[in-house]
Amino acid sequence: MRQYVIDGNNFNGVSTFYDEVSKVFSFPDYFGRNLDALYDSLSDIGEPVEIIWKNSQKSKEEFSNDASQPMFFSQVMYTMNDVFELKVTLE
């Protein structure tokens, strides 16, 4: 199973989260930077994947404090958990 690491210390909001996942997964420039695009791009990897989310508690707290998208962390988790053959490990 291929592993990817995203680190909550590398982003502090929704926009920088998309910067981080775009970099980690080498998403193309046309990546849509929304949850539908995240789902589609992760589904397109085409092999079993584990995402290790380091400093996930920091991310959860920062997203919950963002008045524009306070539920973003749970929405990201729901999206990732919906992708076939994708495992998410929170650290």
Backbone as CSV, one residue per row, in Angstrom:
resi,resn,N_x,N_y,N_z,CA_x,CA_y,CA_z,C_x,C_y,C_z
1,MET,0.852,-1.173,0.000,0.000,0.000,0.000,0.898,1.236,0.000
2,ARG,0.653,2.102,-0.930,1.425,3.327,-1.040,0.998,4.307,0.049
3,GLN,1.971,4.991,0.645,1.685,5.933,1.719,2.021,7.365,1.300
4,TYR,1.161,8.272,1.734,1.379,9.703,1.539,1.237,10.362,2.901
5,VAL,2.020,11.397,3.163,1.962,12.100,4.432,1.569,13.548,4.178
6,ILE,0.481,13.962,4.840,0.171,15.390,4.885,0.391,15.834,6.330
7,ASP,0.914,17.025,6.490,1.294,17.496,7.821,0.538,18.775,8.145
8,GLY,-0.242,18.720,9.215,-1.010,19.871,9.645,-0.166,21.088,9.977
9,ASN,1.121,20.894,10.181,2.008,22.041,10.411,2.301,22.798,9.122
10,ASN,1.967,22.210,7.975,2.261,22.839,6.686,1.104,23.677,6.152
11,PHE,-0.014,23.731,6.870,-1.142,24.550,6.423,-1.931,25.021,7.631
12,ASN,-2.697,26.087,7.426,-3.447,26.645,8.549,-4.865,27.068,8.155
13,GLY,-5.325,26.607,7.039,-6.672,26.942,6.597,-7.026,26.160,5.353
14,VAL,-8.203,26.417,4.841,-8.710,25.658,3.704,-7.817,25.838,2.476
15,SER,-7.482,27.064,2.154,-6.678,27.335,0.957,-5.312,26.658,1.039
16,THR,-4.656,26.792,2.190,-3.329,26.191,2.318,-3.404,24.669,2.460
17,PHE,-4.547,24.145,2.926,-4.754,22.687,2.921,-4.709,22.174,1.485
18,TYR,-5.430,22.852,0.595,-5.420,22.429,-0.809,-4.031,22.575,-1.426
19,ASP,-3.271,23.582,-1.013,-1.884,23.705,-1.480,-1.086,22.468,-1.074
20,GLU,-1.257,22.063,0.196,-0.512,20.910,0.729,-0.879,19.615,-0.001
21,VAL,-2.173,19.326,-0.140,-2.537,18.061,-0.789,-2.169,18.077,-2.271
22,SER,-2.241,19.241,-2.904,-1.825,19.333,-4.311,-0.358,18.972,-4.458
23,LYS,0.455,19.465,-3.533,1.888,19.183,-3.570,2.172,17.716,-3.251
24,VAL,1.587,17.219,-2.161,1.859,15.848,-1.713,1.464,14.825,-2.777
25,PHE,0.314,15.023,-3.400,-0.181,14.063,-4.384,0.183,14.413,-5.817
26,SER,0.893,15.494,-6.014,1.266,15.950,-7.361,0.042,16.087,-8.260
27,PHE,-1.003,16.707,-7.715,-2.195,16.943,-8.510,-1.863,17.928,-9.633
28,PRO,-2.555,17.815,-10.759,-2.287,18.732,-11.883,-2.711,20.167,-11.552
29,ASP,-2.218,21.103,-12.326,-2.518,22.523,-12.107,-4.012,22.815,-12.153
30,TYR,-4.758,22.007,-12.867,-6.198,22.259,-12.997,-7.016,21.658,-11.842
31,PHE,-6.345,21.126,-10.805,-7.038,20.597,-9.633,-8.000,21.661,-9.110
32,GLY,-9.253,21.272,-8.885,-10.323,22.217,-8.584,-10.344,22.833,-7.207
33,ARG,-9.533,22.344,-6.274,-9.442,22.931,-4.936,-10.799,22.997,-4.234
34,ASN,-11.530,21.885,-4.307,-12.782,21.729,-3.569,-12.932,20.245,-3.237
35,LEU,-13.913,19.904,-2.439,-14.045,18.518,-1.972,-14.388,17.544,-3.089
36,ASP,-15.171,17.980,-4.065,-15.472,17.100,-5.200,-14.202,16.792,-5.994
37,ALA,-13.392,17.809,-6.218,-12.135,17.613,-6.940,-11.173,16.743,-6.130
38,LEU,-11.174,16.922,-4.812,-10.328,16.079,-3.960,-10.743,14.623,-4.084
39,TYR,-12.034,14.361,-3.985,-12.545,12.991,-4.132,-12.137,12.411,-5.488
40,ASP,-12.389,13.155,-6.550,-12.064,12.668,-7.899,-10.573,12.395,-8.049
41,SER,-9.746,13.307,-7.573,-8.297,13.153,-7.725,-7.761,11.988,-6.908
42,LEU,-8.265,11.817,-5.699,-7.833,10.676,-4.891,-8.322,9.364,-5.493
43,SER,-9.512,9.366,-6.053,-10.048,8.157,-6.690,-9.246,7.771,-7.925
44,ASP,-8.670,8.757,-8.585,-7.911,8.512,-9.809,-6.529,7.918,-9.554
45,ILE,-6.099,7.847,-8.303,-4.768,7.293,-8.022,-4.691,5.841,-8.495
46,GLY,-5.769,5.098,-8.336,-5.869,3.781,-8.942,-5.155,2.649,-8.233
47,GLU,-4.768,2.848,-7.013,-4.143,1.783,-6.228,-4.467,2.034,-4.756
48,PRO,-4.353,1.013,-3.909,-4.597,1.216,-2.481,-3.621,2.254,-1.905
49,VAL,-4.157,3.153,-1.101,-3.373,4.267,-0.577,-3.670,4.447,0.909
50,GLU,-2.641,4.806,1.650,-2.821,5.236,3.033,-2.342,6.672,3.138
51,ILE,-3.188,7.516,3.703,-2.804,8.892,3.991,-2.520,8.969,5.481
52,ILE,-1.337,9.406,5.810,-0.976,9.644,7.205,-1.054,11.152,7.409
53,TRP,-1.992,11.564,8.258,-2.212,12.992,8.511,-1.567,13.334,9.843
54,LYS,-0.358,13.864,9.758,0.366,14.259,10.969,-0.202,15.574,11.493
55,ASN,-0.170,15.742,12.798,-0.685,16.950,13.441,-2.135,17.211,13.049
56,SER,-2.907,16.138,12.978,-4.308,16.241,12.554,-5.160,16.995,13.571
57,GLN,-4.834,16.881,14.842,-5.607,17.595,15.861,-5.457,19.103,15.675
58,LYS,-4.273,19.541,15.337,-4.031,20.965,15.045,-4.913,21.400,13.888
59,SER,-4.965,20.584,12.845,-5.799,20.910,11.680,-7.266,20.988,12.074
60,LYS,-7.707,20.017,12.851,-9.110,19.991,13.274,-9.471,21.257,14.047
61,GLU,-8.602,21.658,14.957,-8.852,22.866,15.750,-8.848,24.123,14.884
62,GLU,-7.876,24.222,13.982,-7.804,25.410,13.124,-9.012,25.502,12.199
63,PHE,-9.405,24.378,11.620,-10.569,24.407,10.733,-11.840,24.747,11.516
64,SER,-11.972,24.235,12.724,-13.185,24.503,13.499,-13.258,25.969,13.924
65,ASN,-12.119,26.637,13.993,-12.086,28.063,14.335,-12.275,28.958,13.118
66,ASP,-12.308,28.384,11.927,-12.509,29.154,10.695,-14.005,29.375,10.510
67,ALA,-14.452,30.593,10.727,-15.888,30.900,10.675,-16.499,30.604,9.309
68,SER,-15.691,30.659,8.254,-16.245,30.434,6.913,-16.518,28.953,6.640
69,GLN,-15.765,28.042,7.292,-15.955,26.609,7.070,-15.636,25.810,8.328
70,PRO,-16.414,25.986,9.384,-16.085,25.327,10.655,-16.183,23.803,10.628
71,MET,-16.857,23.238,9.656,-17.011,21.779,9.559,-16.062,21.169,8.533
72,PHE,-15.076,21.934,8.076,-14.230,21.482,6.977,-13.481,20.189,7.299
73,PHE,-12.950,20.054,8.509,-12.201,18.839,8.860,-13.083,17.604,8.704
74,SER,-14.280,17.640,9.248,-15.167,16.474,9.133,-15.590,16.249,7.682
75,GLN,-15.726,17.301,6.903,-16.067,17.142,5.490,-14.918,16.496,4.717
76,VAL,-13.697,16.885,5.036,-12.522,16.271,4.393,-12.444,14.793,4.772
77,MET,-12.634,14.492,6.050,-12.577,13.106,6.496,-13.662,12.277,5.813
78,TYR,-14.871,12.806,5.724,-15.954,12.102,5.050,-15.584,11.840,3.591
79,THR,-15.035,12.841,2.929,-14.635,12.708,1.529,-13.559,11.647,1.368
80,MET,-12.532,11.704,2.197,-11.437,10.732,2.093,-11.920,9.320,2.417
81,ASN,-12.771,9.185,3.427,-13.268,7.861,3.796,-14.193,7.263,2.753
82,ASP,-14.690,8.081,1.851,-15.580,7.611,0.801,-14.815,7.076,-0.419
83,VAL,-13.511,7.357,-0.487,-12.693,6.920,-1.611,-12.358,5.437,-1.435
84,PHE,-12.614,4.646,-2.466,-12.354,3.208,-2.446,-10.861,2.964,-2.278
85,GLU,-10.515,2.030,-1.405,-9.132,1.614,-1.142,-8.251,2.738,-0.629
86,LEU,-8.827,3.603,0.187,-8.055,4.669,0.812,-8.216,4.567,2.318
87,LYS,-7.097,4.548,3.011,-7.103,4.474,4.471,-6.492,5.780,4.976
88,VAL,-7.096,6.351,6.000,-6.588,7.578,6.604,-6.177,7.267,8.042
89,THR,-4.940,7.594,8.374,-4.426,7.440,9.724,-4.138,8.820,10.280
90,LEU,-4.799,9.135,11.391,-4.603,10.436,12.019,-3.533,10.311,13.101
91,GLU,-2.597,11.224,13.064,-1.531,11.258,14.072,-1.502,12.621,14.726
